[in-house]
Amino acid sequence: MDGAPKVTDSMVKSDLHPPHSGPGSDPVLYGVAAGLAELFPPVTGHTRAVHDRDPVETDEPERD
């Protein structure tokens, strides 16, 4: 071992190297977007529709 770090594909395709063209080409915005994506991952919600909810789960008061 010569002590030099090995370059892997993940290092080459990291967030430090934005694409050269397209919507992600601005390095500042690319870095901000990558940071926000790491801090706030996508949220997957319930798949049940609103009309399928039980009356107990709604925020509306019960009507008599």
C-alpha positions as CSV (number, residue, x, y, z in Angstrom):
1,M,0.0,0.0,0.0
2,D,1.3,3.4,-1.0
3,G,-0.9,5.4,1.3
4,A,-2.7,7.3,-1.5
5,P,-6.5,7.3,-1.4
6,K,-8.2,5.3,-4.1
7,V,-10.7,7.1,-6.2
8,T,-14.0,5.3,-6.5
9,D,-17.0,6.0,-8.7
10,S,-18.9,7.3,-5.8
11,M,-16.2,9.9,-5.2
12,V,-16.3,11.0,-8.8
13,K,-20.1,11.3,-8.8
14,S,-20.4,13.1,-5.5
15,D,-22.3,16.2,-4.6
16,L,-19.0,18.2,-5.0
17,H,-19.1,17.7,-8.8
18,P,-22.3,19.1,-10.2
19,P,-23.3,18.5,-13.9
20,H,-21.8,20.8,-16.4
21,S,-25.2,21.6,-18.1
22,G,-28.8,21.5,-17.3
23,P,-30.9,22.5,-14.3
24,G,-28.3,21.3,-11.8
25,S,-25.3,23.1,-13.4
26,D,-25.2,25.9,-10.9
27,P,-22.7,24.7,-8.2
28,V,-24.2,26.8,-5.4
29,L,-27.8,25.8,-6.1
30,Y,-26.7,22.2,-6.6
31,G,-25.0,22.1,-3.2
32,V,-27.9,23.8,-1.5
33,A,-30.4,21.3,-3.1
34,A,-28.2,18.3,-2.1
35,G,-27.9,19.6,1.5
36,L,-31.7,20.1,1.7
37,A,-32.4,16.7,0.3
38,E,-30.2,15.1,2.9
39,L,-31.7,17.1,5.8
40,F,-35.3,16.7,4.6
41,P,-35.8,13.4,2.8
42,P,-39.1,12.9,0.8
43,V,-42.1,12.1,2.9
44,T,-44.4,9.3,1.9
45,G,-47.9,9.9,3.1
46,H,-50.9,7.7,3.6
47,T,-52.4,6.3,0.5
48,R,-56.0,6.4,1.8
49,A,-58.2,9.0,0.2
50,V,-59.9,11.6,2.5
51,H,-63.3,10.1,1.8
52,D,-62.1,6.7,3.0
53,R,-61.1,7.9,6.5
54,D,-63.0,7.0,9.6
55,P,-65.2,9.7,11.1
56,V,-62.9,9.6,14.2
57,E,-59.9,10.6,12.0
58,T,-61.4,13.8,10.6
59,D,-60.9,17.2,12.1
60,E,-64.6,18.2,11.6
61,P,-67.0,18.0,14.6
62,E,-69.7,15.3,14.5
63,R,-73.0,16.4,13.2
64,D,-76.2,15.1,14.7
